[in-house]
Amino acid sequence: MNNSNNKKRPTSGKPSSDRKKTTSTSKPAMAKRSQNKKPIVKKESINVPKPIKSDEIRLNKYISNSGACSRRDADIYIQSGNVKVNGIPVTEMGYKVKPGDVVNFDGATLMPEKKEYFVLNKPKNFTTSNEEDSDHRNVLELIKGATNSKMQPIGRMDKNTTGLLVFTNDTDIIRKFSLPNQKSPKIYQVSLDKNLKFEDLEKIASGVTLDDHRLFIDEISYIDNEPKTEIGIKLRTPNVKVVRAIFENFKYNVLKVDRVAFAGLTKKNLPRGNWRPLTEQEIINLKNI
């Protein structure tokens, strides 16, 4: 830290007139004058070309993208010598695959899938769970005609919740939205068994404590031209069940929860049970949120 009372060590600020006289021939003054000249290093750095963005991809990610296994497991296969690139075994961690390279994984040639993204307007009585349930069908049935790639939903949605659900084979995106610190906005329309009192609406807007955890609400309001049983609520928690718990905490029965927006995506003009591919711009927004 600079000390204005220390005359032996001039500060980086403007020196006093007395200090100018005593330090005019000192090394700091010479260093100051030299700053007016362009250093050779800086001059040369201007002519250094910027690196071109590469299409190379880390070998473990390439393997993961193909659907063969996770990145962590891919690292084990690489270290054990069971992965070849252009016929040569590769054990180097962090090795990057170039366009046109042929990757052989445990005896089979890999063909990474094209990344695909879809949005579904989920109907009731479909589950995102992988567990066998004879009473309810899996949401994957609804998009099986969209692609031959192995798709997964982003996040979970219980059988009673309807609305927007995103599917992809991009494991990086799925992992991104599963992280605890991922706070993308979600908007729900909630139908209650009775009118929501204005004082309760205000209390919810100021935040709710559930199981000793404080939950902050981005927005909550009545829906225009609808009964006061229809509520719009925006929050960032990934757990859909929390939406029901908020209103049940104030002694309201929740009849329906419909997600109308997720991470900037909407289900506008998408009939219930139908799907559509994301646009290029929507994919960019999803990756950058």
C-alpha positions in Angstrom: 0.0 0.0 0.0 1.3 3.5 -0.9 2.1 5.8 2.0 2.0 9.5 1.2 4.2 10.2 4.2 7.0 8.0 3.0 9.4 10.2 1.0 11.9 7.4 0.4 9.5 5.5 -1.9 7.6 7.8 -4.3 4.0 6.8 -4.9 2.4 6.2 -8.3 0.3 9.4 -7.9 1.4 12.8 -9.0 4.6 13.8 -7.1 4.9 17.1 -5.2 7.1 19.9 -6.5 9.7 19.1 -3.8 9.7 15.5 -4.7 10.3 16.3 -8.4 13.5 18.1 -7.5 14.9 15.3 -5.3 14.0 12.4 -7.6 14.4 13.9 -11.1 17.5 11.7 -11.8 16.3 8.7 -9.9 15.5 5.3 -11.5 11.7 5.7 -11.0 11.8 8.9 -13.1 13.8 7.1 -15.8 11.3 4.3 -15.8 8.5 6.9 -16.2 10.2 8.5 -19.2 10.7 5.1 -20.8 6.9 4.5 -20.7 6.5 7.1 -23.4 8.3 4.8 -25.8 6.7 1.8 -27.3 8.5 -1.3 -25.9 9.7 -3.7 -28.5 7.7 -6.5 -27.0 4.5 -4.6 -27.3 5.3 -3.6 -30.9 6.0 -7.2 -31.9 2.9 -8.5 -30.1 0.7 -6.3 -32.4 1.9 -8.4 -35.4 1.2 -11.7 -33.8 -1.9 -13.2 -35.5 -4.8 -14.2 -33.3 -5.3 -18.0 -33.1 -8.0 -19.3 -35.4 -10.9 -21.0 -33.7 -10.3 -24.8 -34.0 -12.8 -27.5 -34.7 -10.7 -29.9 -32.7 -12.3 -31.7 -29.8 -10.9 -33.5 -26.8 -10.8 -37.2 -27.3 -12.8 -38.0 -24.1 -15.5 -35.6 -25.2 -15.6 -37.1 -28.7 -16.1 -40.5 -27.2 -18.8 -39.2 -24.9 -20.6 -37.4 -27.7 -20.8 -40.7 -29.6 -22.8 -42.2 -26.7 -20.3 -44.9 -26.0 -19.7 -43.9 -22.4 -19.2 -40.9 -20.1 -16.2 -38.7 -20.3 -14.9 -40.1 -17.0 -15.1 -43.7 -18.3 -13.6 -42.6 -21.6 -10.5 -41.4 -19.7 -10.1 -44.9 -18.2 -10.3 -46.5 -21.7 -7.8 -44.0 -23.0 -5.3 -44.6 -20.2 -5.6 -48.4 -20.7 -4.7 -48.1 -24.4 -8.1 -49.2 -25.7 -8.6 -46.1 -27.9 -7.0 -45.6 -31.3 -6.9 -42.5 -33.5 -6.1 -43.2 -37.2 -5.0 -46.7 -36.2 -2.5 -45.5 -33.5 -3.2 -46.1 -29.8 -3.6 -42.9 -27.8 -3.0 -42.8 -24.1 -2.4 -39.0 -23.8 -5.0 -37.3 -21.6 -6.3 -34.1 -23.3 -5.5 -35.4 -26.8 -7.6 -33.5 -29.4 -9.3 -35.1 -32.4 -9.2 -33.2 -35.7 -11.9 -33.2 -38.3 -11.5 -36.3 -40.5 -9.8 -38.4 -37.8 -11.0 -42.0 -37.4 -11.5 -43.0 -33.7 -11.6 -46.6 -32.8 -13.0 -47.3 -29.3 -12.6 -50.7 -27.8 -12.6 -52.3 -31.2 -15.4 -50.3 -32.8 -15.3 -47.2 -35.0 -17.1 -44.3 -33.5 -19.5 -42.0 -35.3 -20.4 -39.0 -33.1 -24.0 -38.0 -33.3 -25.2 -34.6 -34.6 -26.5 -32.5 -31.6 -30.2 -32.1 -31.7 -32.6 -30.1 -29.6 -36.4 -30.3 -29.3 -39.1 -28.7 -27.2 -42.3 -30.7 -26.2 -45.5 -29.4 -24.8 -45.9 -32.2 -22.3 -49.4 -33.5 -21.6 -50.6 -34.9 -18.2 -49.9 -38.5 -17.1 -46.5 -38.8 -18.8 -43.4 -39.2 -16.7 -39.8 -38.3 -17.2 -38.7 -41.1 -14.8 -36.9 -44.2 -16.2 -38.6 -46.4 -13.8 -41.2 -48.8 -15.1 -44.7 -47.5 -14.4 -47.6 -49.5 -15.9 -50.0 -46.7 -15.2 -48.1 -43.9 -16.9 -46.2 -43.7 -20.1 -42.7 -42.1 -20.6 -42.3 -38.7 -22.3 -39.8 -40.3 -24.7 -42.7 -41.9 -26.5 -43.9 -38.5 -27.6 -40.8 -37.6 -29.5 -39.8 -41.0 -30.9 -40.7 -39.8 -34.3 -38.5 -36.7 -34.1 -35.1 -38.4 -34.4 -33.2 -41.7 -34.3 -30.7 -40.3 -31.8 -30.9 -41.2 -28.1 -32.6 -38.2 -26.5 -33.0 -37.2 -22.8 -35.2 -34.6 -21.2 -33.5 -31.6 -19.5 -34.5 -31.9 -15.9 -37.4 -33.8 -14.4 -41.2 -33.2 -14.5 -43.7 -35.3 -12.6 -46.7 -36.9 -14.3 -49.2 -34.2 -13.1 -47.2 -31.2 -14.4 -47.7 -30.2 -18.0 -46.0 -27.8 -20.3 -42.6 -27.0 -21.8 -40.0 -29.8 -21.6 -36.7 -29.7 -23.6 -35.0 -32.8 -25.1 -31.5 -33.2 -26.4 -28.6 -35.6 -27.0 -26.1 -32.9 -26.0 -24.7 -34.3 -22.8 -22.9 -31.0 -22.0 -26.3 -29.1 -22.0 -28.0 -31.8 -19.9 -25.1 -31.7 -17.4 -25.2 -27.9 -17.4 -28.8 -27.7 -16.3 -28.4 -30.4 -13.7 -25.8 -28.3 -11.7 -27.1 -26.9 -8.4 -25.9 -23.4 -9.3 -27.9 -23.4 -12.6 -30.6 -20.8 -12.0 -32.3 -20.4 -15.3 -35.8 -18.7 -15.1 -39.0 -20.8 -15.4 -42.5 -19.5 -15.7 -45.5 -21.5 -14.6 -49.3 -21.0 -14.8 -50.8 -22.4 -11.6 -54.6 -23.2 -11.2 -55.9 -23.2 -7.6 -59.1 -24.5 -6.0 -60.0 -21.0 -4.8 -59.1 -17.3 -5.4 -55.6 -16.3 -4.2 -56.0 -13.6 -1.6 -54.0 -10.4 -2.4 -52.3 -10.5 0.9 -51.1 -14.0 0.2 -49.9 -13.0 -3.2 -47.8 -10.2 -1.5 -46.4 -12.6 1.0 -45.4 -15.1 -1.7 -43.8 -12.2 -3.7 -41.6 -11.3 -0.7 -40.3 -14.9 -0.4 -41.3 -18.2 1.1 -39.6 -20.4 3.6 -40.0 -24.1 2.9 -38.3 -26.8 5.0 -36.1 -24.1 6.6 -34.9 -22.9 3.2 -35.7 -19.4 1.9 -37.1 -19.4 -1.6 -37.0 -16.2 -3.6 -39.7 -15.5 -6.2 -38.8 -13.4 -9.2 -42.4 -12.5 -10.1 -46.0 -13.5 -9.2 -49.2 -12.1 -10.5 -52.8 -12.8 -11.4 -53.3 -13.7 -15.0 -55.1 -11.0 -17.1 -58.7 -11.7 -18.0 -58.7 -14.9 -15.9 -60.2 -15.7 -12.5 -58.0 -15.1 -9.5 -57.5 -18.8 -9.2 -55.1 -18.5 -12.2 -51.7 -17.4 -11.2 -48.5 -16.7 -13.1 -45.2 -17.3 -11.1 -41.6 -17.0 -12.2 -38.8 -18.5 -10.2 -35.4 -20.2 -10.7 -35.5 -23.4 -8.7 -35.2 -26.5 -10.9 -37.6 -28.5 -8.7 -41.1 -28.4 -10.1 -42.6 -29.8 -6.9 -41.6 -26.6 -5.1 -44.3 -24.7 -7.2 -47.0 -26.8 -5.6 -45.4 -26.6 -2.2 -45.5 -22.8 -2.3 -49.3 -22.5 -2.6 -50.0 -25.5 -0.3 -48.0 -23.7 2.3 -50.7 -21.0 2.2 -53.5 -23.6 2.4 -54.5 -23.7 -1.3 -55.0 -26.9 -3.2 -53.1 -26.9 -6.6 -55.3 -28.3 -9.4 -52.8 -27.8 -12.2 -49.2 -26.7 -12.9 -48.3 -25.8 -16.5 -44.8 -24.6 -17.4 -45.0 -22.0 -20.1 -41.4 -20.9 -20.3 -38.0 -22.4 -19.5 -34.6 -20.7 -19.9 -36.0 -18.2 -22.4 -37.9 -20.8 -24.5 -41.7 -20.8 -24.8 -44.3 -23.3 -26.0 -46.3 -20.6 -27.9 -48.3 -22.0 -30.7 -47.3 -25.6 -29.8 -50.3 -27.8 -29.2 -50.3 -30.2 -26.2 -48.5 -33.4 -26.9 -46.6 -31.9 -29.9 -42.9 -31.1 -30.3 -40.8 -28.9 -32.6 -37.0 -28.5 -33.1 -35.3 -25.5 -31.6 -34.2 -22.8 -33.9 -30.5 -22.0 -34.3 -30.9 -18.8 -32.3 -32.8 -20.7 -29.5 -29.9 -23.2 -29.4 -27.4 -20.4 -29.0 -29.4 -18.8 -26.3 -29.8 -22.1 -24.4 -26.0 -22.6 -24.5 -25.2 -19.1 -23.3 -27.8 -18.7 -20.6 
